[in-house]
């Protein structure tokens, strides 16, 4: 669980309505305590779902520690991209009703150097800002917390040369790379609109341009025309992506720092089960 204030009140609402559905919720704020509580096989078999009460980082942690268990998303974080994709509100009663209804769907994940992520990975300016922000954090991160790290990174940033290979294709060079499993990005921008969490394929966008002016153009594209096409953007689809560089380049997955290059990213079909609302519709592969 993460979050505070009115999030805690919604969490109590969730617990109250789960009990009204005849379920027995247990609250854990300590990861080790949760792991120990659900370690016995009989408890795992009886479990209806683990509730990820927090943001995308909380969900990322749970799916890496308990990939075999169904997870229900309760959005209490900053971005909540998975919750937005599933159209889940920050409402304890609604999430309790969804859990009680019990609809579970499998979703692809991807691994980056053997660690799973669900939404997307990126390498370049945004990952560098995120690394800087997390290094300076002292508690919960808000959107405003990114402002000063963004300006500091922008002041001295030089777009790195990234070598990208998709499956067994030719190596191409870019300077900012996004690898999407779901069609969501920071601020809920649809920068990989064809990404589909059920098709067994990764969607890749490779932005080219090594100057400061190119970086500004890339940022403008992401903000104002995120799904647009351009001669400066290479689009690809595949199951494996290898990215390397001459110097270490920051990597992020689902809004969390994920080390530096080199990295290997690979799709993991139907690797996680999420509790979803009855309104959720599985998109047909394009």
GUNU-45183 format. One line per field, with one value per atom (N, C-alpha, C): x, y, z; residue in one letter; atom name. Coordinates in pm, whole numbers, plus 50000, padded with zeros to 5 digits. Layout:
east = c(X_...) $
north = c(Y_...) $
up = c(Z_...) $
r = c(A_...) $
a = c(CA_...) $
This chain:
east = c(50084_50000_50088_50048_50114_50008_50048_49952_49915_49838_49805_49682_49639_49529_49397_49334_49203_49214_49336_49354_49327_49370_49348_49199_49121_48976_48914_48962_48910_48949_49067_49111_49019_48980_48886_48750_48710_48585_48594_48708_48730_48714_48780_48775_48632_48561_48423_48334_48348_48261_48304_48430_48472_48407_48403_48338_48190_48127_47984_47960_48060_48050_48085_48111_48145_48291_48375_48518_48591_48711_48789_48920_48919_49042_49142_49270_49379_49469_49506_49583_49729_49820_49963_50033_50112_50195_50340_50371_50508_50513_50602_50609_50646_50742_50785_50670_50590_50475_50373_50346_50256_50310_50437_50496_50483_50510_50502_50358_50262_50123_50065_50111_50053_50146_50252_50345_50285_50208_50152_50064_50081_50005_49853_49804_49659_49604_49684_49641_49644_49743_49751_49632_49596_49485_49352_49339_49213_49204_49312_49318_49236_49149_49071_49153_49231_49318_49408_49522_49602_49561_49538_49502_49628_49656_49768_49716_49726_49676_49790_49801_49910_49914_50033_50049_50103_50153_50206_50329_50407_50523_50485_50376_50328_50285_50214_50172_50293_50393_50513_50582_50589_50651_50575_50443_50363_50370_50365_50365_50501_50607_50737_50753_50688_50701_50597_50481_50374_50308_50383_50327_50220_50208_50112_49977_49965_49841_49765_49631_49553_49569_49580_49603_49490_49436_49336_49403_49382_49446_49352_49402_49330_49415_49380_49470_49481_49595_49621_49752_49809_49938_49925_50035_50040_49989_50044_50005_49890_49903_49798_49762_49864_49840_49761_49790_49716_49570_49545_49407_49333_49400_49337_49306_49398_49375_49253_49238_49126_49000_49014_48904_48855_48951_48919_48925_48822_48823_48892_48925_48978_48860_48794_48671_48671_48678_48686_48568_48448_48330_48332_48369_48374_48476_48593_48696_48651_48584_48533_48431_48341_48242_48310_48414_48487_48553_48616_48682_48580_48466_48362_48306_48293_48243_48339_48468_48566_48607_48589_48636_48787_48858_49004_49045_49137_49190_49343_49401_49546_49599_49713_49780_49924_49973_50116_50192_50313_50408_50531_50632_50761_50868_50981_51092_51204_51263_51384_51493_51589_51696_51636_51531_51467_51366_51349_51250_51127_51008_50886_50840_50778_50702_50576_50480_50348_50317_50356_50312_50414_50530_50629_50765_50867_51003_51046_51132_51186_51330_51404_51545_51568_51629_51657_51625_51579_51561_51463_51348_51248_51300_51373_51429_51536_51614_51716_51652_51542_51470_51414_51358_51299_51406_51522_51632_51673_51684_51725_51619_51492_51384_51384_51396_51394_51516_51629_51749_51734_51648_51630_51505_51428_51300_51318_51222_51223_51088_51002_50870_50789_50659_50569_50604_50607_50641_50513_50505_50395_50444_50353_50394_50489_50466_50549_50693_50713_50848_50940_50882_50964_51014_50961_50989_51136_51194_51334_51429_51412_51498_51488_51369_51353_51436_51428_51502_51653_51695_51838_51890_51809_51851_51854_51756_51747_51867_51916_52025_52152_52179_52304_52289_52166_52141_52191_52259_52301_52239_52148_52082_52183_52173_52271_52240_52342_52324_52290_52174_52127_52121_52177_52172_52060_51965_51843_51828_51805_51778_51647_51553_51424_51422_51398_51404_51538_51534_51658_51680_51619_51629_51760_51776_51899_51909_52030_52051_52023_51946_51918_51961_51986_52030_51919_51903_51808_51862_51784_51832_51731_51615_51512_51423_51404_51333_51223_51105_50993_50952_50941_50896_50767_50654_50523_50458_50397_50313_50166_50138_50005_50010_49899_49902_49894_49983_49984_50126_50140_50269_50242_50346_50329_50225_50149_50039_49930_49930_49829_49833_49951_49965_49969_49895_49890_50006_50129_50245_50272_50218_50226_50082_50004_49860_49823_49913_49881_49916_49981_50020_49896_49907_49793_49844_49792_49840_49798_49740_49694_49744_49835_49870_50007_50081_50210_50318_50302_50396_50425_50549_50588_50582_50541_50540_50653_50736_50856_50853_50890_50907_51048_51121_51260_51268_51299_51310_51455_51475_51609_51636_51760_51798_51892_52013_52117_52147_52071_52098_51996_52023_51929_51798_51807_51685_51604_51673_51602_51530_51594_51531_51403_51410_51291_51181_51218_51119_51058_51140_51089_50990_51025_50935_50804_50813_50691_50604_50667_50592_50519_50588_50529_50411_50424_50321_50201_50226_50120_50074_50154_50114_50172_50136_50205_50191_50082_50062_50097_50149_50176_50297_50302_50415_50508_50635_50735_50854_50926_51047_51155_51138_51235_51200_51092_51048_51038_51104_51095_51000_50904_50811_50838_50832_50858_50773_50759_50690_50772_50775_50852_50837_50905_50898_51022_51132_51256_51321_51376_51444_51577_51683_51816_51860_51899_51939_52074_52169_52301_52349_52457_52512_52657_52729_52871_52889_52795_52799_52667_52666_52541_52431_52314_52197_52085_52019_51915_51798_51742_51626_51521_51394_51285_51179_51111_50997_50881_50766_50643_50662_50749_50770_50868_50943_51046_51182_51290_51423_51452_51517_51545_51687_51780_51920_51958_52061_52113_52138_52169_52205_52336_52355_52269_52150_52045_51929_51865_51806_51731_51587_51494_51352_51282_51198_51130_50987_50894_50754_50736_50643_50605_50453_50409_50265_50187_50071_49977_50047_50129_50214_50155_50051_49995_49843_49775_49629_49585_49500_49447_49296_49246_49101_49056_48955_48912_48761_48715_48571_48495_48367_48284_48286_48312_48313_48439_48540_48667_48647_48698_48691_48832_48859_48990_48998_49096_49112_49166_49109_49159_49294_49391_49521_49506_49583_49575_49678) $
north = c(49881_50000_50124_50226_50356_50465_50592_50701_50742_50853_50902_50991_51048_51143_51083_51148_51099_50963_50927_50792_50689_50719_50627_50610_50717_50707_50618_50630_50543_50398_50379_50244_50181_50258_50209_50178_50260_50234_50102_50079_49952_49835_49841_49732_49708_49817_49804_49736_49773_49714_49573_49542_49403_49313_49360_49281_49265_49368_49357_49252_49229_49124_48987_48977_48849_48810_48905_48878_48922_48867_48896_48964_49096_49168_49173_49171_49190_49301_49394_49511_49495_49517_49507_49632_49695_49806_49765_49644_49591_49476_49487_49387_49250_49245_49117_49049_49130_49074_49016_49085_49033_48903_48901_48781_48662_48684_48575_48526_48620_48585_48498_48521_48445_48337_48307_48203_48062_48025_47889_47859_47743_47710_47717_47678_47680_47822_47916_48056_48114_48077_48125_48072_47946_47887_47952_47999_48059_48208_48267_48412_48454_48553_48604_48702_48788_48884_48953_49000_49097_49235_49329_49464_49551_49607_49700_49840_49881_50012_50112_50180_50274_50314_50343_50382_50269_50305_50204_50134_50205_50144_50034_50054_49951_49827_49848_49736_49664_49740_49681_49591_49638_49559_49428_49436_49317_49215_49261_49162_49095_49160_49094_48997_49024_48936_48825_48851_48750_48740_48702_48701_48594_48498_48391_48421_48534_48565_48677_48673_48782_48911_49022_49152_49247_49316_49420_49556_49648_49780_49879_49939_50046_50171_50264_50375_50482_50482_50582_50656_50642_50703_50834_50871_50998_50982_50887_50870_50770_50652_50550_50515_50489_50466_50338_50232_50107_50127_50197_50223_50306_50405_50485_50399_50309_50220_50130_50083_49997_50076_50212_50301_50275_50268_50244_50376_50410_50534_50514_50624_50620_50613_50499_50482_50343_50338_50211_50120_50179_50096_50032_50110_50056_49943_49961_49857_49733_49750_49636_49558_49630_49563_49486_49544_49477_49349_49355_49237_49128_49167_49069_49004_49082_49027_48922_48942_48836_48815_48915_48897_48917_48818_48822_48797_48878_48860_48853_48775_48767_48879_48932_49038_48997_49039_49026_49119_49080_49172_49171_49245_49238_49233_49175_49175_49263_49337_49415_49360_49293_49227_49139_49063_48962_49018_49152_49209_49253_49212_49238_49384_49430_49555_49535_49624_49605_49711_49835_49944_49971_50022_50059_50082_50078_50114_50229_50316_50420_50448_50497_50530_50666_50756_50889_50995_51109_51226_51202_51142_51123_51032_50927_50836_50906_50995_51069_51161_51228_51314_51230_51115_51030_50980_50939_50896_51009_51130_51244_51274_51265_51292_51191_51063_50959_50967_51008_51021_51130_51229_51341_51329_51222_51212_51191_51243_51223_51171_51138_51086_51064_51087_51069_51167_51118_51202_51255_51388_51451_51493_51539_51589_51707_51791_51909_51871_51755_51712_51693_51679_51658_51790_51903_52030_52069_52074_52116_52013_51881_51786_51796_51825_51840_51958_52072_52190_52168_52102_52076_51978_51878_51781_51846_51930_51997_52089_52151_52248_52186_52061_52003_51875_51847_51717_51712_51603_51574_51441_51438_51313_51204_51088_50982_50901_50844_50753_50615_50564_50433_50340_50221_50118_50021_50007_49931_49818_49697_49581_49518_49502_49441_49302_49200_49060_49034_48982_48955_49055_49173_49274_49350_49446_49524_49621_49657_49755_49895_49973_50111_50201_50329_50423_50523_50552_50653_50723_50819_50898_50904_50846_50835_50719_50621_50499_50470_50435_50390_50252_50159_50023_50002_49988_49985_49849_49814_49695_49734_49846_49905_50044_50092_50222_50342_50347_50459_50505_50635_50696_50801_50865_50969_51071_51124_51218_51154_51021_50943_50969_51005_51031_50900_50891_50767_50757_50753_50762_50632_50522_50394_50343_50407_50381_50241_50172_50036_49929_49969_49870_49803_49673_49591_49486_49488_49397_49254_49219_49082_49023_49092_49046_48978_48969_48902_48975_49107_49187_49317_49367_49497_49600_49721_49832_49927_49958_50036_50162_50275_50402_50453_50478_50522_50663_50759_50899_50928_50994_51023_51174_51208_51349_51370_51419_51424_51564_51665_51802_51846_51960_52015_52053_52103_52136_52010_51900_51773_51730_51748_51711_51793_51922_52006_51958_51922_51872_51740_51653_51526_51550_51640_51669_51730_51817_51877_51770_51677_51567_51485_51452_51372_51444_51575_51650_51683_51718_51774_51683_51583_51491_51353_51296_51175_51054_51045_50930_50960_51079_51119_51050_51052_50995_51106_51070_51169_51097_51168_51112_51092_51155_51144_51035_50960_50855_50723_50621_50486_50406_50339_50254_50108_50023_49881_49801_49672_49580_49452_49390_49268_49208_49098_49028_49050_49093_49114_49244_49319_49444_49447_49474_49489_49632_49702_49842_49858_49918_49940_50080_50122_50255_50256_50359_50369_50413_50488_50527_50488_50468_50428_50532_50485_50570_50523_50618_50585_50512_50416_50338_50348_50355_50349_50253_50189_50102_50139_50166_50196_50307_50404_50518_50495_50384_50358_50347_50392_50374_50225_50194_50054_50037_50110_50093_50170_50119_50184_50080_50129_50039_49967_49849_49784_49717_49693_49623_49536_49428_49336_49334_49359_49363_49253_49176_49065_49053_49028_49011_48879_48882_48762_48746_48667_48658_48601_48662_48614_48582_48676_48649_48695_48778_48828_48832_48813_48818_48942_49021_49141_49129_49174_49186_49308_49292_49402_49426_49546_49574_49504_49487_49424_49503_49632_49717_49699_49633_49621_49533_49581_49506_49480_49355_49318_49364_49449_49500_49390_49379_49282_49329_49236_49276_49342_49451_49524_49471) $
up = c(50000_50000_50000_49922_49928_49920_49951_49949_50091_50106_50238_50228_50344_50345_50301_50202_50158_50090_50043_49991_50099_50223_50333_50360_50345_50365_50259_50134_50029_50054_50111_50143_50248_50349_50449_50387_50289_50218_50142_50077_50007_50103_50219_50316_50363_50392_50440_50337_50211_50108_50069_50081_50061_50165_50289_50394_50368_50314_50281_50173_50090_49988_50043_50173_50233_50219_50180_50166_50294_50313_50433_50395_50383_50346_50460_50424_50519_50465_50552_50512_50553_50455_50482_50427_50510_50464_50450_50493_50487_50386_50289_50183_50237_50329_50384_50459_50529_50601_50506_50396_50294_50236_50200_50140_50233_50362_50458_50475_50472_50495_50384_50261_50148_50097_50172_50128_50133_50237_50241_50120_50057_49936_49955_50073_50093_50094_50147_50146_50004_49928_49789_49708_49733_49659_49693_49817_49860_49830_49783_49764_49642_49660_49547_49466_49533_49464_49565_49515_49589_49538_49628_49588_49586_49471_49456_49486_49613_49657_49651_49540_49518_49372_49322_49183_49099_48981_48890_48947_49029_49091_49189_49264_49355_49278_49168_49085_49026_48981_48924_49026_49150_49256_49279_49285_49313_49200_49076_48967_48953_49001_49001_49118_49230_49346_49346_49285_49287_49150_49046_48911_48890_48980_48964_49027_49096_49167_49097_49099_49040_49119_49049_49112_49074_49175_49152_49175_49082_49089_49159_49268_49338_49325_49234_49199_49308_49376_49479_49454_49334_49305_49228_49162_49088_48947_48871_48731_48715_48776_48769_48624_48542_48400_48374_48449_48429_48467_48576_48618_48513_48454_48350_48228_48195_48082_48107_48230_48265_48300_48304_48341_48483_48575_48716_48793_48868_48946_49081_49146_49282_49377_49378_49455_49518_49651_49720_49693_49687_49665_49527_49425_49289_49278_49339_49332_49408_49521_49596_49514_49447_49362_49249_49191_49084_49134_49250_49305_49334_49393_49424_49299_49190_49063_49007_49029_49001_48858_48771_48633_48627_48578_48569_48424_48373_48238_48245_48153_48144_48054_48089_48014_47988_47872_47847_47941_47975_48034_47944_47982_47915_48023_47991_48085_48031_48121_48091_48181_48118_48194_48305_48269_48353_48453_48463_48553_48472_48519_48444_48455_48346_48350_48269_48287_48225_48119_48140_48053_47943_47978_47877_47941_47856_47893_47802_47853_47767_47805_47706_47722_47659_47735_47682_47785_47736_47821_47935_47907_48012_48123_48083_48183_48266_48203_48276_48381_48344_48438_48553_48519_48622_48719_48667_48754_48849_48795_48877_48984_48947_49043_49156_49123_49225_49316_49262_49344_49450_49420_49513_49599_49580_49648_49799_49875_50019_50067_49975_50009_49883_49892_49779_49667_49541_49427_49361_49346_49274_49136_49052_48920_48934_49036_49056_49089_49148_49186_49067_48948_48828_48768_48811_48744_48750_48869_48882_48819_48843_48773_48621_48568_48424_48373_48441_48397_48408_48515_48532_48426_48395_48294_48156_48129_47999_47977_48083_48070_48013_48048_48001_47922_47875_47813_47669_47637_47499_47459_47362_47325_47292_47358_47337_47211_47152_47038_47092_47052_47095_46976_46992_46887_46922_46830_46857_46756_46808_46722_46766_46673_46700_46639_46722_46680_46610_46489_46416_46303_46316_46212_46218_46129_46124_46242_46278_46383_46330_46405_46367_46482_46450_46552_46583_46709_46752_46875_46928_47041_47155_47132_47236_47193_47282_47245_47346_47295_47379_47333_47427_47399_47476_47405_47469_47468_47581_47590_47601_47668_47674_47611_47556_47484_47577_47675_47769_47793_47824_47854_47961_48013_48114_48070_48167_48142_48058_48052_47978_47827_47776_47632_47554_47443_47363_47265_47316_47228_47154_47204_47131_47113_47028_47023_46979_46908_46862_46966_47073_47175_47232_47254_47296_47394_47515_47618_47602_47486_47464_47332_47261_47126_47117_47227_47224_47147_47131_47052_47126_47113_47165_47053_47085_46989_47025_46925_46949_46865_46929_46856_46884_46778_46787_46731_46816_46775_46740_46626_46579_46585_46620_46628_46744_46717_46819_46872_46829_46874_46977_47043_47139_47070_46949_46874_46845_46816_46795_46921_47035_47162_47183_47157_47172_47078_46954_46859_46908_46965_47017_47130_47221_47333_47284_47183_47127_47062_46993_46931_47036_47144_47251_47316_47336_47405_47317_47190_47107_46992_46956_46850_46880_46997_47044_46954_46879_46792_46646_46621_46484_46423_46291_46218_46173_46152_46114_46052_45965_45908_46014_46129_46237_46337_46310_46402_46325_46379_46324_46410_46348_46421_46387_46488_46468_46566_46535_46625_46631_46747_46759_46898_46919_47048_47134_47070_47144_47096_47191_47158_47235_47162_47224_47202_47312_47303_47373_47302_47359_47322_47386_47363_47407_47363_47400_47545_47598_47739_47804_47935_48002_47982_47943_47922_48014_48080_48177_48112_48185_48143_48253_48213_48310_48261_48355_48323_48414_48355_48429_48533_48500_48589_48701_48698_48798_48730_48794_48738_48716_48604_48570_48520_48580_48545_48420_48353_48233_48124_48005_47895_47927_47863_47764_47829_47748_47802_47695_47741_47656_47704_47614_47646_47567_47633_47565_47614_47521_47555_47631_47726_47802_47789_47690_47665_47784_47810_47912_48044_48092_48209_48341_48338_48463_48451_48566_48570_48648_48586_48651_48664_48778_48796_48718_48635_48548_48565_48532_48540_48428_48447_48344_48214_48222_48102_48017_48070_47996_47873_47760_47634_47583_47552_47498_47353_47324_47188_47097_46977_46881_46828_46812_46758_46622_46602_46474_46378) $
r = c(X_X_X_X_X_X_X_X_X_X_X_X_X_X_X_X_X_X_X_X_X_X_X_X_X_X_X_X_X_X_X_X_X_X_X_X_X_X_X_X_X_X_X_X_X_X_X_X_X_X_X_X_X_X_X_X_X_X_X_X_X_X_X_X_X_X_X_X_X_X_X_X_X_X_X_X_X_X_X_X_X_X_X_X_X_X_X_X_X_X_X_X_X_X_X_X_X_X_X_X_X_X_X_X_X_X_X_X_X_X_X_X_X_X_X_X_X_X_X_X_X_X_X_X_X_X_X_X_X_X_X_X_X_X_X_X_X_X_X_X_X_X_X_X_X_X_X_X_X_X_X_X_X_X_X_X_X_X_X_X_X_X_X_X_X_X_X_X_X_X_X_X_X_X_X_X_X_X_X_X_X_X_X_X_X_X_X_X_X_X_X_X_X_X_X_X_X_X_X_X_X_X_X_X_X_X_X_X_X_X_X_X_X_X_X_X_X_X_X_X_X_X_X_X_X_X_X_X_X_X_X_X_X_X_X_X_X_X_X_X_X_X_X_X_X_X_X_X_X_X_X_X_X_X_X_X_X_X_X_X_X_X_X_X_X_X_X_X_X_X_X_X_X_X_X_X_X_X_X_X_X_X_X_X_X_X_X_X_X_X_X_X_X_X_X_X_X_X_X_X_X_X_X_X_X_X_X_X_X_X_X_X_X_X_X_X_X_X_X_X_X_X_X_X_X_X_X_X_X_X_X_X_X_X_X_X_X_X_X_X_X_X_X_X_X_X_X_X_X_X_X_X_X_X_X_X_X_X_X_X_X_X_X_X_X_X_X_X_X_X_X_X_X_X_X_X_X_X_X_X_X_X_X_X_X_X_X_X_X_X_X_X_X_X_X_X_X_X_X_X_X_X_X_X_X_X_X_X_X_X_X_X_X_X_X_X_X_X_X_X_X_X_X_X_X_X_X_X_X_X_X_X_X_X_X_X_X_X_X_X_X_X_X_X_X_X_X_X_X_X_X_X_X_X_X_X_X_X_X_X_X_X_X_X_X_X_X_X_X_X_X_X_X_X_X_X_X_X_X_X_X_X_X_X_X_X_X_X_X_X_X_X_X_X_X_X_X_X_X_X_X_X_X_X_X_X_X_X_X_X_X_X_X_X_X_X_X_X_X_X_X_X_X_X_X_X_X_X_X_X_X_X_X_X_X_X_X_X_X_X_X_X_X_X_X_X_X_X_X_X_X_X_X_X_X_X_X_X_X_X_X_X_X_X_X_X_X_X_X_X_X_X_X_X_X_X_X_X_X_X_X_X_X_X_X_X_X_X_X_X_X_X_X_X_X_X_X_X_X_X_X_X_X_X_X_X_X_X_X_X_X_X_X_X_X_X_X_X_X_X_X_X_X_X_X_X_X_X_X_X_X_X_X_X_X_X_X_X_X_X_X_X_X_X_X_X_X_X_X_X_X_X_X_X_X_X_X_X_X_X_X_X_X_X_X_X_X_X_X_X_X_X_X_X_X_X_X_X_X_X_X_X_X_X_X_X_X_X_X_X_X_X_X_X_X_X_X_X_X_X_X_X_X_X_X_X_X_X_X_X_X_X_X_X_X_X_X_X_X_X_X_X_X_X_X_X_X_X_X_X_X_X_X_X_X_X_X_X_X_X_X_X_X_X_X_X_X_X_X_X_X_X_X_X_X_X_X_X_X_X_X_X_X_X_X_X_X_X_X_X_X_X_X_X_X_X_X_X_X_X_X_X_X_X_X_X_X_X_X_X_X_X_X_X_X_X_X_X_X_X_X_X_X_X_X_X_X_X_X_X_X_X_X_X_X_X_X_X_X_X_X_X_X_X_X_X_X_X_X_X_X_X_X_X_X_X_X_X_X_X_X_X_X_X_X_X_X_X_X_X_X_X_X_X_X_X_X_X) $
a = c(N_CA_C_N_CA_C_N_CA_C_N_CA_C_N_CA_C_N_CA_C_N_CA_C_N_CA_C_N_CA_C_N_CA_C_N_CA_C_N_CA_C_N_CA_C_N_CA_C_N_CA_C_N_CA_C_N_CA_C_N_CA_C_N_CA_C_N_CA_C_N_CA_C_N_CA_C_N_CA_C_N_CA_C_N_CA_C_N_CA_C_N_CA_C_N_CA_C_N_CA_C_N_CA_C_N_CA_C_N_CA_C_N_CA_C_N_CA_C_N_CA_C_N_CA_C_N_CA_C_N_CA_C_N_CA_C_N_CA_C_N_CA_C_N_CA_C_N_CA_C_N_CA_C_N_CA_C_N_CA_C_N_CA_C_N_CA_C_N_CA_C_N_CA_C_N_CA_C_N_CA_C_N_CA_C_N_CA_C_N_CA_C_N_CA_C_N_CA_C_N_CA_C_N_CA_C_N_CA_C_N_CA_C_N_CA_C_N_CA_C_N_CA_C_N_CA_C_N_CA_C_N_CA_C_N_CA_C_N_CA_C_N_CA_C_N_CA_C_N_CA_C_N_CA_C_N_CA_C_N_CA_C_N_CA_C_N_CA_C_N_CA_C_N_CA_C_N_CA_C_N_CA_C_N_CA_C_N_CA_C_N_CA_C_N_CA_C_N_CA_C_N_CA_C_N_CA_C_N_CA_C_N_CA_C_N_CA_C_N_CA_C_N_CA_C_N_CA_C_N_CA_C_N_CA_C_N_CA_C_N_CA_C_N_CA_C_N_CA_C_N_CA_C_N_CA_C_N_CA_C_N_CA_C_N_CA_C_N_CA_C_N_CA_C_N_CA_C_N_CA_C_N_CA_C_N_CA_C_N_CA_C_N_CA_C_N_CA_C_N_CA_C_N_CA_C_N_CA_C_N_CA_C_N_CA_C_N_CA_C_N_CA_C_N_CA_C_N_CA_C_N_CA_C_N_CA_C_N_CA_C_N_CA_C_N_CA_C_N_CA_C_N_CA_C_N_CA_C_N_CA_C_N_CA_C_N_CA_C_N_CA_C_N_CA_C_N_CA_C_N_CA_C_N_CA_C_N_CA_C_N_CA_C_N_CA_C_N_CA_C_N_CA_C_N_CA_C_N_CA_C_N_CA_C_N_CA_C_N_CA_C_N_CA_C_N_CA_C_N_CA_C_N_CA_C_N_CA_C_N_CA_C_N_CA_C_N_CA_C_N_CA_C_N_CA_C_N_CA_C_N_CA_C_N_CA_C_N_CA_C_N_CA_C_N_CA_C_N_CA_C_N_CA_C_N_CA_C_N_CA_C_N_CA_C_N_CA_C_N_CA_C_N_CA_C_N_CA_C_N_CA_C_N_CA_C_N_CA_C_N_CA_C_N_CA_C_N_CA_C_N_CA_C_N_CA_C_N_CA_C_N_CA_C_N_CA_C_N_CA_C_N_CA_C_N_CA_C_N_CA_C_N_CA_C_N_CA_C_N_CA_C_N_CA_C_N_CA_C_N_CA_C_N_CA_C_N_CA_C_N_CA_C_N_CA_C_N_CA_C_N_CA_C_N_CA_C_N_CA_C_N_CA_C_N_CA_C_N_CA_C_N_CA_C_N_CA_C_N_CA_C_N_CA_C_N_CA_C_N_CA_C_N_CA_C_N_CA_C_N_CA_C_N_CA_C_N_CA_C_N_CA_C_N_CA_C_N_CA_C_N_CA_C_N_CA_C_N_CA_C_N_CA_C_N_CA_C_N_CA_C_N_CA_C_N_CA_C_N_CA_C_N_CA_C_N_CA_C_N_CA_C_N_CA_C_N_CA_C_N_CA_C_N_CA_C_N_CA_C_N_CA_C_N_CA_C_N_CA_C_N_CA_C_N_CA_C_N_CA_C_N_CA_C_N_CA_C_N_CA_C_N_CA_C_N_CA_C_N_CA_C_N_CA_C_N_CA_C_N_CA_C_N_CA_C_N_CA_C_N_CA_C_N_CA_C_N_CA_C_N_CA_C_N_CA_C_N_CA_C_N_CA_C_N_CA_C_N_CA_C_N_CA_C_N_CA_C_N_CA_C_N_CA_C_N_CA_C_N_CA_C_N_CA_C_N_CA_C_N_CA_C_N_CA_C_N_CA_C_N_CA_C_N_CA_C_N_CA_C_N_CA_C_N_CA_C_N_CA_C_N_CA_C_N_CA_C_N_CA_C_N_CA_C_N_CA_C_N_CA_C) $
